[in-house]
Each structure stands twice: as C-alpha cells, then as structure tokens.
Amino acid sequence: NGCSNTSMWPVTPVGISERAKNMLKLYPNPNNGQFSVQNGGIALHNAQLRIMDMLGKTVHAEIISNLATGGRRSFGLPLNPGVYVISISDADSKLMQRFIVE
C-alpha cells in the first residue's frame, strides 16, 4: 500500500535486571550442609535469604543486612541429603543457586 512508518519509540529492556545477572557462588557443591556463599555481584542490603528443598519448603531463612561485593557467608546446616535452592533477594534483584547435599 506504499505506507511506511518511520516513528522512533524508546525501548526499555524487560527481564532480568543487571544486578540479577551477577553470579552467586556457592562452594563446595556438592557438600554435607557446610558450605559458603560468595556474592560475585553488586552489594546486597536488607536481603532475604532462603534455602528451600525441591518441594519448595523453606528449610532455612534469615535477613542479611549487608553482603558486600565479594562478601562471603558460611553455613553449617543440618540438611538431609538432596537438592536445594538458595535464594537471596533484595528490593532490586533475586539471585538463586541450586546445590546438592550428600
């Protein structure tokens, strides 16, 4: 029909935030319930930490007031063998990592 549209519209990306793209490192994996988590991204403040089993049941939860970039947190939890997910979220992002307890 000979019509064309040359209008320009601003585009805002939607999806995972830049903060959420940063890695959450958990080691060793697999482990026996004793492990460390290191924040490889931007500092997190007043973050909710949850560890869930594969049924989605929360087996451990706490608030982390500060986890600096490169900051490390160690855990010694009495977890049964299985697969778990650790989730750390603040107002801007949510970081998740799956791990195995033998």
CORJO-V105206 format. One record per residue. N is the residue number from 1. RES is the residue in one letter. PHI is phi in radians with two decimals (NA if undefined). NEAR is the number of other C-alpha atoms within 10 Angstrom. Layout:
BEGIN
n;res;phi;near
N;RES;PHI;NEAR
N;RES;PHI;NEAR
END
This chain:
BEGIN
n;res;phi;near
1;N;NA;3
2;G;1.39;3
3;C;-1.49;5
4;S;-2.50;6
5;N;-2.13;5
6;T;-1.94;6
7;S;-1.15;5
8;M;-1.91;6
9;W;-2.16;6
10;P;-1.17;5
11;V;-2.03;6
12;T;-1.95;6
13;P;-1.07;7
14;V;-2.12;6
15;G;2.44;7
16;I;-1.24;10
17;S;-1.19;12
18;E;-1.02;11
19;R;-1.13;15
20;A;-1.25;17
21;K;-1.30;14
22;N;-1.29;14
23;M;-1.42;15
24;L;-1.93;18
25;K;-1.74;18
26;L;-2.19;20
27;Y;-2.65;13
28;P;-1.27;15
29;N;-2.50;16
30;P;-1.29;17
31;N;-2.53;15
32;N;-1.97;17
33;G;1.80;19
34;Q;-1.86;16
35;F;-2.71;18
36;S;-2.15;16
37;V;-2.10;18
38;Q;-2.15;18
39;N;-1.50;21
40;G;-1.62;16
41;G;-2.04;20
42;I;-1.46;17
43;A;-0.95;14
44;L;-1.91;23
45;H;-2.25;16
46;N;0.86;15
47;A;-1.62;21
48;Q;-1.61;17
49;L;-1.83;18
50;R;-2.35;18
51;I;-2.05;21
52;M;-2.16;17
53;D;-1.42;18
54;M;-1.26;12
55;L;-1.57;8
56;G;1.56;10
57;K;-1.35;11
58;T;-1.30;14
59;V;-1.84;13
60;H;-2.78;13
61;A;-2.58;14
62;E;-2.83;12
63;I;-1.74;14
64;I;-1.84;16
65;S;-1.22;12
66;N;-2.65;12
67;L;-2.37;18
68;A;-1.13;15
69;T;-1.02;13
70;G;1.41;14
71;G;-1.18;15
72;R;-2.19;14
73;R;-2.29;12
74;S;-1.81;12
75;F;-2.30;10
76;G;-2.39;10
77;L;-1.96;12
78;P;-1.41;11
79;L;-1.73;16
80;N;-1.25;13
81;P;-0.98;13
82;G;2.74;13
83;V;-1.84;16
84;Y;-2.29;22
85;V;-2.21;16
86;I;-1.80;20
87;S;-2.23;18
88;I;-2.17;22
89;S;-2.35;19
90;D;-2.18;16
91;A;-1.10;10
92;D;-1.91;12
93;S;-2.70;16
94;K;-2.43;18
95;L;-1.96;19
96;M;-2.35;17
97;Q;-2.59;15
98;R;-1.59;16
99;F;-2.57;21
100;I;-2.05;16
101;V;-1.91;18
102;E;-1.68;13
END
